[in-house]
Amino acid sequence: MKQTMKRLVTFCLAVVMVFTLLPATAAEAATKTEKITLYVGESIYATNYSDVTKVTSSNKKVVAVGRDKEYTYRANMTAKKPGTSMITIKTKRGTMKYKVTVKKLAFDVKLTELSDGEVLVSVKNNTNHIFDYVEVTYTLKGADGAVLEEDKRMVYDLLPGKTSYDKIFYSTYDFTIAIKKCSAKISSVYRSPEAKYVDRASKLTITDKGNMKTNPGYATLTLKLKNKISSSMSGSVYILLYDKKDRLIGVRTLSVFLKGSAVETETEKIDTTYSYPSYDHYKIVKNVYTKDYL
């Protein structure tokens, strides 16, 4: 009898453990409403790994929803315009509810001609969220307004209130641009709304040293980067180059991935003879962050 009771208790504990490992049950999902912030144009999916039977949006003009045609256990949500909408997703396992707030994308995009054949793309993130990257569609025009080139560039690691950079290169043998007639805009953005992003710029220390004497015609910059936290961080470090009048004449980009407490040294050589003859000093911008899935 004791042995039978022992087996019964063991079986019951095993059942409890199995259900503990499963995704949200119907009772749990029905009583909890998750809050999500999306930006216009963003799309995400929700799932509890059970076939979706019905999806509704209280405001389809704000958030469009639907069952995924390929993955029957997913429901897709797409942000259409600023506002709020309650999303209800019914599955064979239970019901999930989301209060989705949609915000307008807020980025400032600027084109600056650094030199013949080189245009700087500057993107300032005016939102409260971190983005892995944005896609910028640009148009280069001549003095007569004629379109000379249209293409896209990816600008990475955009932190709230900060500016990230990329460059456009073109052949001066093919055409000459009129920078005031050129334009650029954000065409798409990427981040993971379900992940937790944290600005870690204050946790990255950079010991920098500039030397213009060792190599004539070059400014050698040595940067020692130290991750002060135990988690890995990634992003970009921008070296902004200026002339004596504090005018921006160039940008160098270092892609950063540092494991917890790691230290790395980077060396940059700036050609002050041909590429940047007016170079005088530099500044450093740290756009680094951690990204953890909840």
Secondary structure, DSSP 8 states (H G I E B T S, - for coil): -HHHHHHHHHHHHHHHHHHHHSS--HHHHHH-EEEEEEETT-EEEE--SS-EEEEEES-TTTEEEEE-SS-TT-EEEEE-SSEEEEEEEEESSBEEEEEEEEE---EEEEEEEEETTEEEEEEEE-SSS-EEEEEEEEEEE-TT--EEEEEEEEEEEE-TT-EEEEEEE--TTT----GGG-EEEEEEEE--TTEEEEE-GGGEEEEEEEESSSSTTEEEEEEEEEE-SSS-EEEEEEEEEE-TT--EEEEEEEEEEE-TT-EEEEEEEEETTTT-TT--EEEEEEEEEEEEE-
